[in-house]
Amino acid sequence: MPGETVALGSRAVGEAEIIAFAQSYDPQWFHTDPVRAQESAFGGLVASGWHISAVFMRIFVDGMLRESSALASPGVDELRWKKPLRPGDVLSATATVAEVMPSHTKPDRGLVKHDCTVTNQRGETVMTLRTLALFARRPAR
């Protein structure tokens, strides 16, 4: 139902996780070197935006998708990293239904767009995105 908001849950992210993710997937020095990162524009170690996205995906699966009729996703729109994720931050996420569209070609499914927000423990918005997901539709009654 458009306008419905679901609290998806939260997850803490530590320094070792930030460094390990960055070493594998985004090895920029301000993600991998806590000492040198002090000299960066961030003033310390920060997580890759892709790491934030991956943490969000885990929260989204655990908080909604695992127990749903989700089939697949054609992508994500409007992904924005608003604030850095620092070691020790706790991320929480919500998903608000923005739009529901039945498929024109496959009546057994529909597309749901969720406007999602990821915040830290201080209530600051860390990331926003619009997810697109195909869900199986309930049979007509």
C-alpha positions, 0 to 999 in steps of 0.5 A: 500500500503506498505510504506504508513504512516498515522499520527494517532493523539495524546493524553495527559496523566496526572498523575491521569490517570497514577495512576488510570490505574496502580491501576487497572492493574499494581499496581507497586509503581513507577506507583502508588506512585508519592512520592516513585517513586522519589526513583525509577530508573525512578526518578519519576512517570511513566506509565505502558507499558500496559497503553502506549499500551492502549493509542496507541490503542485508538489513532489507533482506532480514527485515522484509524480503526474506519472508516476502514474495519477492522474485527479483529486482530490476535495479535501484534508482536515486542512490545517494550517500549523504553522510559517512559511515564511521567505525562503531556506527549503528545503521538503521533502515526504513522502507516506504512504499512509493508505488505499486504497479501490476505487470502488464505482461505477467499478471502474477507479479507486480513492481513495488518501488520503496523509498528507503532511508538509512540513518545512523545512531544519531538520526542522521541520514547516511544513505537514501535510495529507491529500490525496485522489486518484483513481487508475486501477486496474490490471487484475485478473490 
